[in-house]
Amino acid sequence: MRLASLESTRNDQICLPLSGKFARWNVGRELGEIAQIGNFEHQLSYGIGLSSSQCVRVLQLTNSRLVIDVATSGSASTTAAPTPLPTQPSATDLGAFSCLDHSGGADSGPAMQLTAVRGAHQTGFDRIVFEFAPQAGASAHIPAYTVSRQAAAKFIKDPSGLPVTMRGSAGLRIVFHGATGATSYTGGRDQIVNLPVVQEVEQLGDFEAVLSWGAGLSQASCLRTLELPNPTRLVIDVQTP
């Protein structure tokens, strides 16, 4: 769905239609500020500042509208705690970072097809996403993977054995078993992303269903990995200062 507009009224009613173009909004008595927090990987989030703690009511209306009513009584209710508004999960909700190598997935069935590699900065971390699609007639799954931390941004290409040095002073080597992008991936195979920690992402090899990529980091950092469906994605979050 696309966010079309964000509106509020003097009764402190927030309305979010989800089609068309962006419209307008005005701040009411309890609403102090409304600001977009994030829009990445199909997760759109807004934050709402209130003049005081208040109870809310959420309505799902026709024509794709979500309405949030904020009580405007002189003081916060003493009989019920305010209902938390839906927000994007914080970094801690997604799991803890660890300063260790990571692994997971499964090497089963036909090789998964790499379709996209992208990166972006989020609050507290840089995110690298590897997106896959199954071959015709096969089931989708995360291919077996290892994410290995290393103390330098120097790598060896597979199978040529040629050395390659990426931007940064530390690195990650990501190896998938049971995956290939030889015919399915049309994006850049050497991406200068210049994020706070992740500086560069480059393909190191794609041979006999072993697909490997490297990431050059500005400093050694702790990691978190997420395996997401629909579409099939491995997400690597690299903690930032």
N, C-alpha and C positions, 0 to 999 in steps of 0.2 A: 504494500500500500504506500501511496505518496501523501505526505502531509501537505494539505492545501492551504490551511490558514490556522491562525492561533488568535482567538478572541477572548476578551473578558468584558464583563459588564459591571455596573455600579453595585450590583448584588453579589459581586465576587463570584461570578460563574465563569469558568474557563471552558471554552469550546474548541475542540480540535477536529475540524473536518479533514478527511483523508483523501481528497481528490481535487484536482484543479490547481490554482495558483495561490501563493501566499497572500493573506489579506491583512488584517489589522488587529490590534488589541489595546486596551486601556487598563490601567491599574486601578483597582477599587480600593475600599477602605482597609481591608486586611492584606491585600496583595502588595508586597513591596517591590518585587522584581520577578520577571520571567525571562529565562535565558536558556538557549540551547547548550547542552553539555556535550553531546556526542552524536555522531551519525556514521557508523561503520559496521560492516558485516551484517546489514539488515537490522541493526539495533539503533533506534532513534530515541534520544533521551533529552528531557528538559528538567530544569530545576526551578522551583518556585519559592521565593522568599516571602515569609509572612511577618506581619507586624507583631504577632503573638501566636502562641500555640492554640490551634483551633481544630475542631472536628470537621470532617469532610464527608461528602456524599458523591459517589461515582455513578453516572448514568451512561448506558450504551444506547444511543439513539439511532434511528434509521438514517439513511443517506450517509453512513460511515462517519458518525460523530461520537466522540468520547467527551462527556461533560463532567467537570469536577466542580462541585459546589463547596465553597468554603464558608463555614458559619461566621457571621459577623456580630455575634453577641459581644457585650462589653468585656467579658472575661471568658477565659477558657472553661469548658465544661468541667464540673467537678464529679460528674457521674460516669463519664466514659473517657478513656484515653483517646487522643486523636488517632485516626486511622492513617497509617503511613501511605503516602502517595507512591504510585508505581514509578520506580526509577531504574536506571541501568545498574546492574550489580557492581559493587565496588570491587577493586582488585582482590581483596581478601575473600570475597564470595566465590571467586573462580578457583580457589586453591592456593596453597602456599608456594612461594618460590623456594627453590633449593639449589645449593651450589654444588650439584652433582650432575653426572651424565644422566640422560633420560632415554628410555626405550619403551616400545609398545607395538601395537598393531599386530597383524598376522600375515604370514606369507602363505596364502592359500588361494587356489583357483587361478584363473588367467591374470596376467599382470594388469594392475590398475593403470589408467592413462592419466598422466599429469596434464592439467588443462590451464592452470594459472598459478603464478607466484606473485605475491604482492606484500607490501609492508607499509606500516603507518605507525605514528606515535600516538599512544594513549596516555592518560595521566598515570604516571608511575612506571610505565614500561613501553618498550618498542615491540611491535607485533609483526611476525613473519607468518604468512599463510601459504600453505601448499594445498591446492585444490585438485581433486581427482575425480575421474568418472570411470565406471566399469566398461569393459568391452561389451559388445552386443550379446545379450543373453546371459551375461554373468551378473553376479550379485556384488553390490557395492560394499567395500570394506576399507579400512585404513591399512595400507601395506605395512609390513614389518619395518620398523625404523629404529635408528639410534641417533641421538643428538649428543655429540661428544664435545666437551669444552677443551680448548687448547690455549697455551700461553703465548701464542704468536699467530699472526694473520698469514702464515705461510702454509701452503697446501701442495699436495701432489695430485695431478690429474690422473683419472682412471679411464682407459687402460694405458695411456701413453707414457705415464711416469714423469711427465714434464712438471717442473715446479711453477707455482703461481703465487704471487704475493698480492694480497688485497689491502685495501685501506684499513688502518687501525693498528692496534698493538696486541690484540687478542683475537680469538676466533672460535667459531662453531663449525663442526663438520656434521652434516646431516646426510645419512645414508638410508635409502629405502631398498628393501629386498622384495621383489615381486612388483616392480613399478617401472614405467618408462614414459618418456615424453618425446620420443624420436619423431613420431608423426602427429601427436595430439597437441603438443605444446608449441605455440607460435609467438610467445612473448619473448622479452629480452632475456638472454642467458648470462648477462653481466649487468646488473642493475646497481648504479650508484645512488643509494637512497639517502645518505647523509642525515640519518636520524640521530638523536642524542647519543645513542650507544651503537646501534647497527649502522655501519657506514656503507657497506657494500654486500651484495648477495650475488654469487656467481655459480653457475653449473660447473661441476668438476668432472662428471662422468655419466654416461648412459650406455651401458653395455651388458648384454645378456640379462636383462631385467633387474640390473643393479643400478639405481639412479642415485647420484650423489651431488650435493650442493655444499657450498661453504659460505660462511658469513664473516666478514671482517668487523671487529668490534673496537670501539675507541678505548675500552677498558674491559677487564674480566668482570663478568656479571653473573648473577644467579638467574635460574630459568624456571619456567613453568610450561608444561605442554598440555594441550586440550585436544581431544578427538571429537570432532563435530560432524553430525550427519546433515544431509539434505541442503546443500551438496556436501559430499565427503571431503572433509578438510582436516589437516593437521595444523594446529596453531601453536606457534612457539613464541612465548612472551619472554622478553629479555628485560630484566629489571633495570631501571634507570635511576640516577641519583635523585 
